[in-house]
Amino acid sequence: MSTFKKVLVAIDLEEASANYVLESARQLLPGVSLSLVHVLERSQFYNMGDPGVSVMDDIHLRMVAEVKIYLEKLANAHGAVEHHLLEGHPATMIQQYAEDHGHDLIVLGTHGRHGIKRLLGSTANSVLHGTQCNVMAVRVPGSDVTVPPAHTKYRHVLAAVDLSGESNQVLDIAQIFGEQERAEINVVHVIKPFHHAYAGINPATLSDVGLRFEQEADQQARAELRTIALSRGLSEHAWQVRHGSPHLEIRDAIEELHTDLLVIGTHGKHGVQLLLGSVANSVIHGITCDVLAVRIR
């Protein structure tokens, strides 16, 4: 049974991308109620020189009619319970619609190697900022990206945790999907070097203080992760502690473990800006897998 009950899928007008996002949502969320939305920006109709108002209105009406047919076609093909065409700023409208209608997960596509910056086009980077629900970014096929079929791709799930009490929320969801897909589940925690935590201090002056700090942090993290792994039936090889910049180390772990789905936590009203701490907004830029940002409660 899925941990999500009502899912909003925001799609663009590339049919191949939209189908892939919907197939991915259906793979992870079988039987869950899906709603489709696409957002038209009225401003896009005014980038065509200086046509008359009546001409613009006619173009807009025809565009609306065609997009509604497109949405209905996709909804019927993927068993969505409803579909809606919205108008306005994409990120704002997607967030508002999800909040107004009680959706607990937003699913959308990310194009190319530019990660969240290209979600549904450049304007939707802010979908993840301030949203009140969970968000899943699906990496879609493109000229510079090859992705496996949705029904075969979730074979390796990675949970990135900060070892706070809230880590269990991330791990619960990672394990639900991992077990559902019969995937290999791994857990990673990253320790920032002492001189990164205390910016401005010359590492050469830290001597034994910084070394002891990192050794103690490493020992404590390993003990905690081992306990977590054992309590969840994971093997000794399913967890790792890394040292360095969180976004770089998590990306390296994704590559090394052939990760298909990264599950991470997002805190507070600022969405991705606070993923795993303020420095990890960079985690999902250039990422090579799908990302599920779990809204920490």
N, C-alpha and C positions, 0 to 999 in steps of 0.2 A: 504494500500500500504506500502511495506517495506521501511525502511530508507536505506537499503543496496541493491545494484543493481547487484554486481558481487562478488560471494562468492567462496573462495577456501577451499575445505575440504581436510585436510591431514589425511590419514588413515593408520593404521598399518595392520599387516597381521593376526590379530585375526578377523575372519569374523563376530562373534557376536558383538564385539566392534565396528567394522566398520559400520555394519548395524545400530546399535543404534545411533552412531554419525550422520549418514546420515538421519535417521528418525527424530532425534531432529532438525537438520538443516531444514528439510522439514516442520516440524511442525511450527517452528517460521518464516520460510521464504518461504511460499507457492508461487510458480510461479517465484521465483528468479533463475537466472542462476547459476547453480552449476558446478564447475570444480573439478575433483578428482586428487590428486597426492599421490604417495607413493615414499619415498626416500630410495634407497638401498645404504648402506655404503659398498664400495668395501672392506674395511678392514675386514669385517665380514667373508670374504672368506679365510682369511689368519690366522685364529685361529684354524686350523685343522692340527697341526703338520707341516710337511715340504713336502707337495706333489709337484709334478712337475708343471711347469708353464702350460703345456698343459692340465693337469688334472684340475687345477684351472680355466682355461679359459672355459673348458667344463662345469664345475659346474656353473660358472657364467652365461653362455649362457642359460643353462636350467632354472636357477632361474629367469632370465629376462623373458623368454618365459612364465613361469608359472604365474609370477606376472602380466604380461600384460593381460593374460586370466582372472585372478582374478579381475583386475581393470575394464575390459570390462563388466564382469558379474555384478559388483556392479553398474557401470554407467547405464547399461540398466535397472536394477531393480529400481533405484531411479531417473531416468530421468535426469542424469547429461549430460551436453552438450559436455563435453570432459573429457578425462582422460589421465594422463601422468605418466610415470615412470621416476624418476630423480635419479641421482647417485651423491653421495658426502656426506657432513655433513648435517644431516637432518634439523637442525634449519636454517642454512645458506641457504640451497637450497629452503626451504619453504618461507623464507623471500624474497629471491631474485626473486623467481617465482611470488609471489604476487605483488611485486613492478613492475617487468617488464611487467606484463600483466594487470595491473590496477585493481586488486581486492581490494575491500574496506572492506572485512571481511575475516579473517582466522578462520575456525572452526576445532578443533581437540579434541581428547579425553584425559581425565585424569583418571588414574587407581588408585584404592585403596584409602587409607586414607592419602596418601602422597602429595596430591594436585599437583601443577604445577611441582614438582620435578619428577613426573612420566609421564609427557606428552609424549606420543609416545615413552616411554623409557627414560632413564636417560639423554640422550644427548640433548633432546629438551626443557629443561628448558629455554634455551636462545631464544626460538621462540619469546617470548614476549619482549625481551630486544632489543630495537633499531628498532623494526618493525614500519613501517609508517602507518599501518592500524589498524582497530579494530580487536580484537581477542576474540573468544568465546571458553571456555574450557568446554566440556561436560563430566560429571562424568559418566563413563560407568560401566556396571555390571562386577562383578568379584567374586572371592571366598570369599572376605571379604566385598563385597558391594552388596546391593540389591537396584535396582532402579525401579521406576514405568515405565510403557509403555510410550513411547515418546508422544503419542497423548493425554495422560491424565495428564502429570506431571506439566505443567506450570500453577499452580493455585495460587501461592503466589510469587509476585515479590517485591524485596527490592532494593531501590536505596540508595547508601551510598554517601553522598555529603559533600563537605567542605565549602559550602555557599559562595564560590567565584562566580563571574559572570559567570564562566564556568559551574556551576552546572546545568544550564538549558539544556546543551547538554546531560548530563547524564539523567536528568529527562524526557526529550523529548523521548528518546529511551525507557526508562523504561515504560513510559505511553503508547507508541505505542504498545509495546508487551503486556502490561497488559490489555489494552482494547481489543486487538485482541484475546487474550486467555480468556477474561472475568475473569481475575485474580484479586485477592485482591492486591492493590498496597500500599506499605509502604515506608516511607522515614526515614533515620536515619542520625544524625550528632553526632560526638563524640568530646567532649571537653577534651583535655589532662589536667590532674591536673597541677596546677601552678608549682609544684616542678619538674614535668617531662619536662615542657617547658624550665626550667632553671636548667639544670643538674648541680649537684655539690653543690647546695644550700641545706642546712639542712632545711627540712620542719618545724622543731620546731622553727626556727628563723623567719619564715614568718609571724606568728601571723595574724593580721587583714588584712595585705596587700594581702596575697595570697587568703584569704577567700573572700575579696571584689572583687578581680580579677575574681575568678571563678563564683561568684554570678552575676556579671555584664555580663560576657561572656554567662552564662546560660540564663539570661533574654533576651539578644540580639538575641541569637540563637533561642530561643522559639518564639520570635516575628517574626523573619524572616521566620522560617519554617511554622508558622501559616499562614502568608501572602501567601507563596508559595502554601500551601495546598489549601487554599480557592480559589486562582486564577486558580488552576487546577481542581477544583471540587472534591477535596479529603476531607474526613471527619476529624473532630478534632482528631480522634483516629488513623489516618493514619500516623502520624509522631511522632518521639521521639528524645529527646536529651539525650545522655548518657555521663557519665564521666568516664574516665579511659584510658587505652591503646587502641588505635583505633582498632588494629587487634583482640584483645580479645573481645572488646565490640561488634564489628561487627559480630564476630562469635557467640557470645551469642544471638544477635538479630536474626541471621539466624535460630538458634535452636528454640528460643521462638516463632518466627512467622511462623515456618514450611516453610521456604523459599525454593523455587524451582529454582529461578534465581536471582543472585545478579548482579546488574549493577553498575559499578564503573568507575571512570575516570583515565586515564593514561596520564601523562604529559611528554613532551620533548622526547629526543632521548633514554632515559634510561628505557623506558617501565615500567615494574612492580616495579622497584626500587623506582619510584616516585608516586606510587598509593597513592592518598590521603596524600601525604607527605612521607618523606623518611622512616618513621618507619613502613609503612603499607605494605611493601613487604611481610610480614608474614600473611597478611589477608587470602590468598588463600591456605596456607599450612594446610592440614588436613580438608579442608572445605567440607561440606556435600551437596553442591548444585552446579548447573552449574554457571559459572561466565562469564559475558560479560564485557571485558575491553574496554571502549570507548576511542578512541584516541581523546584527546582534541585539537581542532583547534584554 
